[in-house]
């Protein structure tokens, strides 16, 4: 896989973030998502690669989403798998909340999990606690193992989890254990990545979220030296049948090597709204300011990129943003 693709996918996530940021706080999550998707697809079409979306936000008949099986890129260049979430946190953008991202991950063809858009139960940690977690183990066992690995008391741990009714039993167990909890309204990709950065204060991510987000987080954590485990959670017989057709055992624990294999992968995320790790998009007249994190597993390189975008010099993007 060409290392130059790192900067190419930064262009992709920047465009999606800039486009969706115009909808921050306007209460229209579908419009924000559509803007991000359209911008992302337009820029992908200029990237020198032959890419296939293997896990994303929908199927072909649900366009304009970037659907599973969609071909992206110019068709010339390396053959790659793509995991994508044009706007991780549509409700966050609609309400003006924190930690919304535009996210892309790529790997050599055949190296990313090919799975339906469905739910996945997850547990994720940063480098210090790799090898200490077990998604099938009781919550308290995982808390104690992570605490030992990080030389902390259990009560000093910070656990992040999506704020969902289905998570009430887990949240209660965490509270009984005395850990601190950071509830996420949306956006568990950011929650998983934050476990690998000391400055965020997050030690562990738990709970059920989207499978595409699980693969995206796995690529990021592969680059960062962290770990995620997952289990697909089919909600009906149709989803279970889709898994069977794709050769996936829904009872199997999906480990790092199942989610992203091989020695190379690239991850990029651009902030749409401000978060612990990334600043969101800020507009100053016809200047759009972005912050992106991009990382590559093979080299271990991690970059934070601040971008100033003169939108009047980007006519294609200007159309998306309604700026002339």
C-alpha positions in Angstrom: 0.0 0.0 0.0 1.4 3.4 -1.0 2.3 5.6 1.9 1.1 8.6 -0.1 -2.4 7.4 0.5 -2.1 8.7 4.1 -2.4 12.3 2.8 -4.9 11.4 0.2 -7.4 10.1 2.8 -6.7 13.2 4.9 -8.1 15.2 2.0 -11.2 12.9 2.1 -11.9 13.3 5.8 -11.2 17.1 5.7 -13.8 17.5 2.9 -16.4 15.5 4.8 -15.8 17.5 8.0 -16.0 20.9 6.3 -19.2 20.0 4.5 -21.0 18.6 7.5 -19.8 21.4 9.9 -22.2 23.8 8.2 -25.0 21.9 9.9 -23.7 22.0 13.4 -26.5 22.8 15.9 -29.2 23.1 13.2 -31.1 20.0 14.2 -30.8 18.3 10.8 -28.7 15.2 11.1 -29.8 13.7 7.8 -28.7 16.8 5.9 -25.4 16.8 7.8 -24.8 13.2 7.0 -25.7 13.7 3.3 -23.3 16.6 3.1 -20.4 14.6 4.5 -21.1 11.6 2.3 -21.4 13.7 -0.9 -18.1 15.5 -0.1 -16.3 12.3 0.8 -17.4 10.5 -2.3 -16.4 13.4 -4.6 -12.9 13.5 -3.1 -12.5 9.7 -3.1 -13.1 9.8 -6.8 -9.8 11.7 -7.2 -7.7 9.3 -5.1 -5.3 7.0 -7.1 -6.5 3.6 -5.8 -8.9 0.8 -6.6 -10.9 0.8 -3.3 -13.9 -1.2 -2.2 -16.1 -0.4 0.8 -16.2 -3.6 2.9 -17.9 -2.2 5.9 -19.9 1.0 6.1 -23.2 2.6 6.9 -25.5 0.9 4.5 -26.3 -1.2 1.5 -26.4 -0.2 -2.2 -30.2 0.6 -2.1 -29.6 3.0 0.7 -27.6 5.5 -1.3 -26.4 8.3 -0.9 -24.6 6.4 1.9 -21.2 5.0 1.0 -22.6 1.5 0.7 -20.9 -1.9 1.2 -19.5 -3.0 -2.1 -19.1 0.5 -3.6 -16.0 1.1 -5.7 -14.1 4.2 -4.8 -11.0 5.9 -6.3 -9.8 6.4 -9.8 -9.4 2.7 -10.4 -5.7 3.0 -10.9 -3.3 2.2 -8.0 -3.3 -0.3 -5.1 -6.3 -2.5 -4.4 -7.6 -1.6 -0.9 -10.4 -2.3 1.5 -12.2 0.7 2.9 -14.0 1.2 6.2 -15.9 4.4 6.4 -18.1 6.7 8.4 -18.5 10.0 6.7 -20.0 11.5 9.8 -19.5 9.6 13.1 -22.0 11.4 15.3 -24.8 12.7 13.2 -26.9 13.5 16.3 -23.9 15.2 17.8 -23.7 17.6 14.9 -27.4 18.2 14.9 -27.3 19.2 18.6 -23.9 20.9 18.5 -22.3 18.4 20.9 -18.7 17.1 21.2 -16.5 14.5 19.4 -18.2 14.3 16.0 -15.7 13.0 13.4 -15.3 12.2 9.7 -13.5 8.9 9.6 -11.8 6.6 7.0 -9.6 3.5 7.3 -7.9 1.6 4.5 -5.9 -1.6 4.3 -4.7 -3.9 1.6 -7.4 -5.8 -0.1 -8.8 -8.7 2.0 -7.4 -7.3 5.3 -10.5 -5.6 6.8 -13.5 -7.4 8.2 -16.2 -7.7 5.6 -19.5 -7.5 7.6 -23.0 -6.1 7.4 -23.9 -2.8 8.9 -25.1 -4.0 12.3 -24.3 -3.8 16.0 -21.2 -5.0 17.7 -20.4 -5.5 21.4 -17.0 -4.0 22.1 -14.2 -3.7 24.6 -11.2 -1.5 23.9 -8.0 -0.4 25.7 -4.8 1.5 24.9 -1.2 0.0 24.7 -0.7 -0.4 28.4 -3.5 -2.9 28.8 -3.1 -5.0 25.7 -3.6 -8.6 26.4 -5.4 -8.0 29.6 -9.0 -7.8 28.4 -11.6 -10.5 27.6 -15.0 -9.6 26.1 -16.5 -12.8 27.5 -15.2 -12.2 31.1 -17.2 -10.5 33.8 -16.9 -6.7 33.9 -15.2 -6.6 37.3 -12.5 -9.0 36.0 -11.8 -6.7 33.1 -11.7 -3.7 35.4 -9.2 -5.3 37.7 -7.0 -6.5 34.9 -6.9 -3.0 33.3 -6.2 -1.4 36.7 -3.3 -3.8 37.3 -1.9 -3.1 33.9 -2.0 0.6 34.4 -0.9 0.5 38.0 -4.1 2.1 39.2 -6.8 1.4 41.6 -10.1 0.3 40.0 -11.8 3.4 41.4 -9.3 5.6 39.5 -10.3 4.1 36.1 -12.3 6.1 33.6 -14.7 4.0 31.5 -16.5 5.4 28.5 -19.7 3.9 27.1 -22.6 5.0 24.9 -25.5 6.5 26.9 -28.1 4.0 25.9 -31.0 2.3 27.7 -29.6 -1.1 26.9 -26.4 -0.2 28.7 -28.1 0.6 32.0 -27.2 -2.8 33.6 -23.5 -2.3 32.6 -23.5 1.3 33.8 -24.9 0.2 37.2 -22.1 -2.5 37.5 -19.5 0.2 36.8 -21.0 2.5 39.4 -21.1 -0.3 41.9 -17.4 -0.9 41.2 -16.8 2.8 41.9 -15.2 3.7 38.6 -15.7 7.0 36.9 -17.9 6.9 33.8 -17.9 9.1 30.8 -21.2 8.7 28.9 -21.2 9.2 25.2 -24.3 10.5 23.4 -22.8 9.2 20.2 -19.4 8.5 18.6 -17.7 5.4 20.1 -14.9 5.6 17.5 -13.6 8.6 19.4 -14.2 6.8 22.7 -12.1 3.8 21.6 -9.3 6.0 20.2 -9.2 8.0 23.4 -8.1 4.9 25.4 -4.7 5.2 23.6 -4.0 8.8 24.5 -3.1 9.6 28.1 -4.3 13.2 27.9 -7.9 12.1 27.3 -8.0 10.3 30.7 -10.0 7.4 29.3 -8.8 3.8 30.3 -11.5 1.5 28.8 -14.4 1.5 26.3 -17.3 -0.9 26.8 -20.6 -1.6 25.3 -22.6 -2.0 22.1 -22.2 0.2 19.0 -22.0 0.0 15.3 -19.9 -2.7 13.6 -18.4 -0.2 11.1 -17.2 1.9 14.0 -15.7 -1.2 15.5 -13.5 -1.9 12.4 -12.6 1.8 12.2 -11.5 1.8 15.9 -9.6 -1.4 15.3 -7.5 0.1 12.5 -6.8 3.2 14.7 -5.8 1.0 17.7 -3.6 -1.2 15.5 -1.7 1.9 14.5 -1.5 3.1 18.1 -0.6 -0.3 19.7 -4.0 -0.7 21.5 -6.5 -3.5 21.4 -10.2 -4.0 20.7 -12.4 -7.1 20.8 -15.8 -7.4 19.4 -18.8 -9.6 18.9 -21.5 -9.0 16.3 -25.0 -8.7 17.7 -27.6 -9.6 15.1 -31.0 -8.1 16.0 -33.1 -10.3 13.7 -33.0 -13.4 11.5 -32.2 -11.3 8.5 -29.0 -9.9 10.0 -28.1 -13.4 11.2 -28.6 -14.8 7.7 -26.5 -12.0 6.2 -23.6 -12.9 8.5 -23.9 -16.6 7.5 -23.9 -15.6 3.8 -20.7 -13.6 4.4 -19.0 -16.5 6.3 -19.1 -14.8 9.7 -19.7 -16.8 12.9 -21.8 -14.4 15.1 -20.7 -16.4 18.2 -17.0 -15.8 17.5 -15.0 -13.2 19.4 -13.5 -10.9 16.8 -10.0 -10.0 17.8 -7.6 -7.5 16.2 -6.4 -10.0 13.6 -10.0 -10.7 12.6 -11.0 -7.0 12.4 -7.8 -5.8 10.6 -5.1 -8.3 9.4 -1.8 -7.8 7.7 1.0 -5.5 8.7 -0.3 -2.2 7.2 -3.3 0.0 7.5 -4.0 3.7 7.5 -6.5 5.6 9.6 -7.6 9.3 9.4 -10.2 11.2 11.3 -11.0 14.9 11.1 -12.8 16.7 13.9 -16.2 18.1 13.0 -17.1 19.3 16.5 -14.6 19.9 19.3 -13.5 16.9 21.3 -10.9 15.7 23.7 -8.5 14.7 21.0 -9.3 16.9 18.0 -10.6 20.4 17.4 -13.7 20.7 15.3 -14.1 22.7 12.1 -14.1 26.5 12.6 -15.0 29.0 9.9 -13.5 32.4 9.6 -15.1 34.0 6.5 -14.1 31.9 3.6 -11.4 30.1 5.6 -12.3 26.7 7.0 -10.0 25.4 9.7 -9.6 21.7 10.4 -7.6 19.4 12.6 -6.9 15.8 11.6 -5.2 12.8 13.1 -3.7 10.4 10.5 -1.7 7.2 11.4 -0.1 4.3 9.7 0.4 0.8 11.2 3.4 -0.2 9.2 5.6 2.8 10.1 3.9 3.6 13.5 3.7 7.2 12.3 1.2 9.5 14.0 0.5 13.0 12.7 -1.8 15.8 13.8 -2.5 18.1 10.9 -4.0 21.6 11.1 -5.5 22.7 7.9 -6.6 26.2 6.6 -8.8 25.8 3.6 -9.5 28.7 1.3 -13.0 27.6 0.3 -13.3 30.1 -2.6 -10.3 28.2 -4.2 -12.1 24.9 -3.9 -15.1 25.3 -6.2 -16.2 21.6 -6.0 -16.2 21.8 -2.2 -17.7 25.3 -2.3 -20.8 23.8 -4.0 -21.2 21.3 -1.2 -20.8 24.1 1.4 -23.1 26.6 -0.5 -20.2 29.0 -0.6 -19.4 30.9 -3.7 
